[in-house]
Amino acid sequence: MSGESPRRVTVAVATGRPGKRIAGHLGRARHFWLYRIEERPGGMPEVTSKQMAELDEDNTLHAVLHRFPIDFSGHPLEEADIILAGGMGMGAIQKLFLVGKRAYPVAEKDPDEAIRKLIEGTLQSLPPDAHGHGHHHHHHDEE
């Protein structure tokens, strides 16, 4: 069926400052690798482009997800279908789902490796952060 067009998915991976490691907290991340993945009929999905998106303070996901209504029009992550980070709360996951984005906390630290595992179906997701939306809290009686 040569007439079928490829299926495209854009994955945004939150990273630390240099873009080398996956950020531990989604909401405050200001750098995201955007991977365009195309799946052609009968073939393995493959990365067709990778580019860095930088967010200013007003466009962090923490800021966007606290506005009502949530609006990604014109946002650097507008095209993202899937968002990966080292940690995120259930509230963020649910709000992103409501606007058509799937978000997953992952243990993998290397963005390219996370994408490779996602394509292969071996990427492990973590449970959401248990303490809300990941603000820095000081726990004095941790066990």
N, C-alpha and C positions, 0 to 999 in steps of 0.2 A: 504494500500500500504506500507507494511513493508519494501520494498526494497528502498524506497526513503531516501536519505541522508539528514541530517539536514542542514538548511541554516544557515550560520555563518556570523555574522557581528562583526567587531571590532570597538568600540567607544573609542576615546581618549578624555579625559576631562582634560583641562588645570587647574592646581591648583597652589595655592600659596605655599610658602616654605614647610610647614608641610604636604601638601597634603590634608588638611582638608576642604578648601573652594575653590570654583571655582574661578580661576584667572580672574581679570577684564580686562586683556589685553592679547590677544592670542600671539602676536608676540614675547614678551619678556619672556613668561612663560618657565620655565626650568623643571617643574615637571608635568607629565601627568599620570593619572590613565588610564590604558588600560583595558577595559571591553570586554570580548568575550561573545557574546550573540548568543545562538543557538535557532533556531525556528524549532521545529519538526512538521511534518504534523499533523494537528488536535490538536495541543497543543499550550499553551501560550509560547512566547519566554521567555527564562530564561538565567540569567548570569551564565556562566560555569567557568569563571576565571576572576580574577582581579589582576593586577600587576602594580607596579609603574615603570615608565620610567623616567630617568633623562637625560636631554640634556645638553651638554656643550655649551659654548657661540657660537661656530661655527655651531651648529646644531639647534639653536632656529629657529622658523618658520620665524622670521624676516630675519635672515641670509639666510635660504634656499630659501625663496620666492624672494630674491633679486639677486639670481644667475640665469644665463641662460646657458643652459636649466635647469629648475627646475628638480632636481633628488633626489628621496627618496630612491634609492638603498642603502641598508645597514643602513638606518636611523632608529632610534628607533620607529618612527611613520609610517614606511613603510607599515605595515599591516592595518593601520587605514582606515576605510571606512567613518566614520563620526567623526568630530572634534567639540567639544563644548567648549566655553569660554564665559566669561561675556561680552566681547567686542572684535570686530574686524572690520576692514574696508572692504569695498566692493572689493577693489583690492585683498586682501587676499582671500576672498570668491571666487572670479573669478579664481584666479591662482590655488587654491586648486581644484576647480571644473575641470579645464583643465587637472589635473593629476589624476582625478578619485576619489577625496575626496569631501564629502559634509561637509561644515562648517556652524555652526549656532551660533550666539550670543544668550545667554539665560539669563533670569533673575534669575533663580534658583541658590542658593549659595552652596547647599550641593550636592557633586558629586553623591552619592548613590541615593539621591532623584531625581536628574535629570535623571538618568538611569531608575529608576522606572517609572517616568512620560513618558519618551521616549517609553518604552515598552508598557505602557498603552495608548499611543497616546494623552497624555494631556500636554506634555511639550510645553511651550510657547516660541517661538523665538522672539527676539528683532530685530528692524531695525539695519542695519550695522552702525558703527560709521560714522558720517557725515564728519569728518575732515580728510579724507585720511586714512593713516594706523596707526593712534593712537599714534603718537609721542606726547610727552608732550608739549603742547603749552600753553602759558599764554595768556588768553583772558582778556583784560582789560575792555571791554565794553559788558560783557555778560548781556543778558536780562532775 
